[in-house]
Structure formats: structure tokens, C-alpha cells
């Protein structure tokens, strides 16, 4: 079964919370074996960590000042029974923050590719475009498109999600901001990418450019495992019994059955591990293209 979006939970933290952490409620329906992807963002380049989670991207915010961390973990039975998850930030306790936690069902490999790009430190328009993208090498992977804005006026919304190559149908999963005073916002959409090769530039449309100071974008690819069915070739055998011509009064009994024994070579298929097992450091299969 292909990797598929299951659910999302979001949280915001205002500057008067007195905490540097983000506590995100468990996404609905989270099941052991699901892939969890957490996106944490905060003003002034904060970095987030959580025990047992693997960091797949950190964009410290250059040239923009909003730091972005993306973490992943395969849910255990304990995670499925939990009520929430805490992500520890190293920024100040007087900063606004946003977080989103997604549950992804199905079968997936450890190849979680992610790219993030900052965009503009001023003069941002409504058409937001980010270069780079990801380059899937298998079909039917799940794409997660995220975009964030730091703004000085409230009520911004996102729409028109797109990639330059083989643009799929996108479904928006979240579009939220901290509050009417601290107006930073984030939006997330997902789609199944039926093709392979570079997605190219990814873009979105902002409802209004008024008051927007900075924006950032990220694109994540979760690969599904590939089912392999080795082709089976039928082996046919045609046998013949030699003709025996008796001489004289000889009695001859000719064989009428031809028997043969065949062996079929076993097929061994090696697939990527369907889990993220290395939580102490970056997994070698993860591709972290942190650039602007």
C-alpha cells in the first residue's frame, strides 16, 4: 500500500507563553508503523529536537530569520497511545512559534528527501516561488508542500500549490497563524507524485502581500516501497519414445513414460528498510539540501 496522508495536528505558541517548546497533540488515527513528520518553526532561528526523532532538515533561516526544523519518526505502540509530543526549542521563551505533526500511513522506505528555501526579506508579492525541489526516483511517492510567512498584518491564506514538472492534484491540510497580534503563519498541502524525476520549482499564491516581511518554503518526498513480482516463465518439455523394431520371436516392452526432475532458482529481492531506525544521527539515505 502506497504511502498516504492520514491526518495532521497543529499548534501555535505566542510570545507570552513562557516556553521555548512546542507541544503538539497526537494526529487523529495515529497507528503504530505510521511515519510521523513534524515541522517546527520559530522566529530568530530556533532549532528543535525530540528524543527518538531523526532530523531530516534544518534551515537555520538565512537570509530570513525564521528557523525551520523537520523531524521524522516511525510510530511505536507507545506513540500511538500517547496524547501529545514535545519538541524542545533552543530559542528564547519570548518568541512566537508554529508546529505541525503529520501521520502518514502505508508502506514507505527510509528515503525521506527534503529541501527548504528561504524567500525574500522584503517586498514579497502574492506569487511565491521556490527553486530546487526534490527528485523522486520511484513513482507514487507522497509530496508534502509547506510554506510559511512572517507578517505584520493578519489573515493571510495560501492557495494555488504547484510544482513545475508533472504537477499533481494538491489537497491543503492546514493553513493557520499564531494569532491576530503575532501573525506568522504556515500552510501545508499534500499530493501523490505519479512521475519520477525533478519536481522543479515549487510555488504557491498568497492571498495578500500587504504586511508580509519574509517567507520560507519546504518540499518533502516520502517514497513508497515498491512491490516486486518476478516474472514466471513456463517450462515445457516434449518427449518422445524411440521406436523399437523386434526381430524374430523376441518380446519387447518399450517405455511409455518419460520422467524429468526440474529445480527452479529462488528469487531474492532486497528492498529498502521500511523504517527509520537510526535516531542518533542523520540517516545516510536522507538527502538534506539546505540552501537558499
N, C-alpha and C positions, 0 to 999 in steps of 0.2 A: 504494500500500500504506500502510495506516494506521501512525502512529507506534506502536511496540510495545516493551515492555521486552525487553531481550536478556540482560543479566547485571549483576552488581554485585560490587564488591570493597570490603572494609572494612579499616580499620586502627585501632589504638589506640596511644596514646603515654603512658607513665606519667611521673610527675614526676621520675624519676631518669634519664631518657633523655639529658639534657643538650642537647636540641634544642628549638627553637620551631617546627619544621616538621612537616608530615605528609607522609609518602611512601606513596602508595597504589599497589598493584600494578595493572597493566592488567586491566580486566574481561575475562573469557574471551570469545573470539569477536569482540572489537572489530574493526570493519571501517571502512575509510575511508568517510566520508559519514555514519557514525553520529553522533548527538548524544551528547555526554558531559556529564553533570550531576554536579558534585562538591559535597558537603555537608561542611563543616568546622566543628567546634565545639570550644571550649576554655573552661576556667574563666577568669574575670576578663576577659571581653570582648575576647579577641584577635580580630584581623582577618587574613584570609588572602588572598593574591594569588598569581597564577601568570602568567607571560608568555604572551600569546596567548589567555588566557581572559577572558571577559566576566562581570563581576559582575552577577548579576541580583537579588541580595538581600543586604543586610547588616543583621542585627539585633544591635546592639551589646550587648543584654542589659539591658533596663530594664523592669521592676524586677529581674528575675533577673540573676545575674552570669555566666551562660554565654553567650558571644558566638557568633553563628551567621553563617557566610558561605556563600552558594550561588553557584557559578560554572558557566558553560556554555561549550562549545566544540564545533564540528563537527570530527570526527576527520579528520586528513590521513593520507596514506600513512605518513608518519613516525610519527604517533601510533599507527597500527595495528601498526607494527613495534617500538614502544617496549616496555620491560619494566615501567616504572612512571612515576608522575607525582609531582612535588614541589610542594607548596603551602606557601608561605612565610608563617609566622606572625609577628606583631609583638609577641606576648606573651612572658612570661618563659620561660626554659628549664626552670623547675621546676614547670610546670603540666601537668596531665593533659589529653589531647585525644582526639577521635574523628573519624574521617573515613569517608565512603562515596563511591564513584565508580560511577555507573551508565552503562551503554551502552544507547542507545535506537536501534532500527533503524527502517527505513521512511522515509516522506516526512513532513516537518514544516516548519512555517513559522518565521519569526523571532519569532513572538508567543509567547514563553515567559513566562507570568504566574506570579507567586509572591507568597504572603502568609505572614507569620510572626507569631505571637502568643506573648508570654510568659504564663505562668500560675502564679500563686501564689508567694509567697515563704515559705510555711509553712502547715501544716495541710492539705496536699494529700491528697485522698481517692483512691480507686481509679478513680472516674469522671472522666476528664479531658476537658474540653470547651473548644474554642477558637472564638471568634466571628470573623466576617469571611468566610473562604472566597474562592473565585475565581468569575468569571462567564464561562464559555465562551460564545462566540457561534457556534461551529460544533459539530457533533456528532462523537462518536467520538475526542475528544481523550484523551490519556493523563494520568491524575492520579497524582501522586506524593505520598504522605502520610507525613510524618515526625514523630516525637515523641521528645523526649529528657528524661531525668531526671537530677538531681543528687541523690545519695542517700548515706546513711550506713550502709546495710546492703546486703548483696549479694543477687543472684539475682532481681531484678525482671524480669518479662517483660510484653510488651504483647499485646493481642488486641482483638477487637471493633471493628475500624476501621469508621467510618461517617461519612457526611455527611447533613445534614438533608433535602436535596431529591434525589429520584431516586437513592437510594443504590445503587451498583453492587455487584458481587461483588469483594471485595478479596483480593489474594494477598500474604501477607507475604514480603518479600525478605530482610530482615535483622533481627536482634534481638540486640544484643551490648552488653557493658560493658567498661570498661577492664581491671580485674582485681578480685580479691577485697579489695584494700586501697583502691584508688581506684575507687569503684563506679559512677561516672557511666555511663549507658547511652543507647543510641539504638536506635530501631526504624523500619523503612521498609516501606511496603506500596504496591502499585500497583493501578490499576483503569482500565478503559475507561469513559468517561463518555458514554453514548449520547444524553444530552439536551443542551439549551442552557439558559442562564440560571444564576442564582446557585446554587452548591452549598450555601450556607448554612453553619451551624455544622458543624465537623468534630470528631470525638470518638473516644476510644479508652478501653480498660479496662486499668488497671494491675493486675498480679497481687496486689500488696500495697502499702498506703500506708505501711507501717512504715519509718521512716528516710528517707522522701523529703523533700527540702528544697525543691527547685524543679523546675519542668517548663517546657518550651517546645515549641511545635508549628510545623509549616510545611506548606503545601499548594502544590504546583506543578502547573500545567497546561501540557502540550506539545500544541499544536494540530497536527493532520494537515493536509496540503494537500488541497484539495477538487477532485476530478475534475469537469470541466465538459464535457458533451456537448450542444452546441447542437442544438435540435430541427430536424429536416429536414422541410420541407413539400413534398410532391409538387406539381408544377405541371402541370396538364393543359390541353390545348388541343384544342378541337373546331373543325375547319374544314369549310367547305362550298364546293363549286364551283358557280358560278352556272349556271343552265340557259340554254343558247343555242338559240334557235329560228331556223334558217336560212330565208331567203326565196329563192324562185326556184331556180336551179340552183347556188347558192353552196355551196362545200365549206368546212366549219367544223371546226377542230380545237380542242377545249376542253381547258384544262389539267386534268390529273388529280392533280397532286401539289402540295401546299401546303407550303412550307418556311418555317421561322422560326428565328431565332437568339436564344438567351437567354443572359444572363450572371447568375451567382449572386454576390451580395456575399460577400466573405470575412469570416470571423468572427475577431475578435481578442479573446483572453481574457487578461487580466492577472491573475496570481496573486502572492501574497507570495513573496518570495525564500526558497528552501529552504535557507537557510544563515544563520549568524550571522557577518557579515562585519566588523562594527565592533568591534575588540578594544581600541581606545584609550580608549573611554569608554562610558557607558551607551547601549545601543541604544534609539532613541526608541520602538520598539514594545514594549519590555519594560515591564511595569507593576509597580513596586516599591512595595507597600503596607506599609511598615514601621511597624507600630503595635502597641500593646498594649491 
